[in-house]
Amino acid sequence: QVQLVQSGGGLVQSGGSLRVSCTAFGSDVGSLDMDWYREVPGTFREFLARIRSDGTTNYADSVKGRFTISRDNAKNTMYLQMDSLRPEDTGFYYCRTVLEHVSYWGQGTQVTVSS
């Protein structure tokens, strides 16, 4: 079992940067494949980025080149650095991992980008 606790996010102007964090309790982030998703109320939860246990990453086209997923094993925390933010990046951001076929989600963090 793993618990994911998020922090960060907030309000920023278009073109600005924010970082969201996801700290794992009960498992090591370095041993997990972990994802970031975004949800806009009334729409589906959209995949944004993944970092695998081997350190490889991949991104959705909508954020490629602007967002960077990373982790700090010493802090047992995964990050999503978001640069060149746009109003359409506004939403709730969730981290996720799957452990023994069970999905675990963070509590969500709101990001608002003003135009």
C-alpha positions in Angstrom: 0.0 0.0 0.0 1.1 3.5 -0.7 -0.2 7.0 0.2 0.5 9.9 -2.1 0.4 13.4 -0.6 0.6 16.4 -2.9 1.7 20.0 -2.5 2.4 23.0 -4.6 0.3 24.5 -7.3 -1.6 27.8 -7.0 -2.3 30.8 -9.2 0.1 32.2 -11.8 -0.1 34.4 -14.9 0.1 33.1 -18.4 3.8 32.4 -19.2 4.7 31.7 -15.6 5.9 28.6 -13.8 4.7 26.4 -11.0 5.8 23.2 -9.5 3.6 20.5 -7.9 5.0 17.8 -5.7 3.9 14.3 -4.8 5.4 12.6 -1.7 5.0 8.8 -1.3 4.5 7.1 2.0 4.8 3.3 2.2 6.9 2.8 -0.9 9.9 4.2 -2.6 9.3 6.5 -5.5 12.4 5.1 -7.2 10.8 1.7 -7.4 7.5 2.9 -8.9 6.2 4.1 -12.2 4.5 7.3 -11.4 2.2 9.6 -13.4 0.8 13.1 -13.4 -2.8 13.7 -14.6 -4.9 16.8 -15.0 -8.6 17.2 -14.6 -10.9 20.0 -15.7 -14.3 19.8 -14.1 -16.7 18.2 -16.5 -14.1 16.5 -18.6 -12.0 13.4 -18.3 -8.8 13.1 -16.3 -6.0 13.7 -18.9 -2.6 11.9 -18.7 0.3 14.4 -18.7 3.6 12.6 -17.9 5.1 9.5 -16.6 8.4 8.7 -14.9 9.3 5.0 -14.7 11.3 3.2 -12.1 14.2 3.1 -14.5 14.1 6.9 -14.8 12.7 7.1 -18.4 10.0 9.6 -19.0 7.3 10.4 -21.5 4.8 13.2 -22.0 1.6 14.0 -23.5 1.9 16.2 -26.6 0.0 19.0 -24.9 2.8 19.5 -22.4 5.9 18.2 -24.1 8.7 20.8 -24.0 7.0 22.8 -21.3 6.5 20.4 -18.4 9.2 18.3 -16.7 8.6 15.3 -14.5 11.3 14.3 -12.1 11.9 12.7 -8.7 14.1 13.0 -5.7 14.7 9.6 -4.2 16.2 11.0 -1.0 13.0 13.0 -0.4 10.8 10.2 -1.8 9.0 12.8 -3.8 8.1 13.2 -7.5 7.7 16.6 -9.1 6.1 18.2 -12.1 7.8 21.4 -13.1 5.5 23.5 -15.3 6.9 26.3 -17.4 5.3 28.5 -20.1 2.0 27.9 -18.5 -1.2 28.7 -20.5 -4.7 29.4 -19.4 -5.7 26.0 -20.8 -3.4 24.3 -18.2 -5.8 25.3 -15.5 -7.2 22.4 -13.6 -6.7 19.9 -10.8 -3.5 18.0 -10.9 -3.2 14.5 -9.6 -0.3 12.1 -9.1 -0.8 8.4 -9.5 0.9 5.1 -9.2 -0.1 1.5 -9.5 1.1 -1.0 -6.9 0.2 -4.7 -7.1 -2.6 -3.9 -9.6 -4.1 -1.2 -7.4 -4.2 2.5 -8.5 -3.3 5.1 -5.9 -4.0 8.8 -6.4 -2.9 11.9 -4.6 -5.5 14.2 -3.2 -5.2 16.7 -6.1 -3.8 20.2 -6.3 -5.4 23.1 -8.0 -3.5 25.1 -10.7 -4.9 28.2 -12.1 -3.3 30.1 -15.0 -4.7 33.6 -15.6 -4.6 35.3 -19.0 
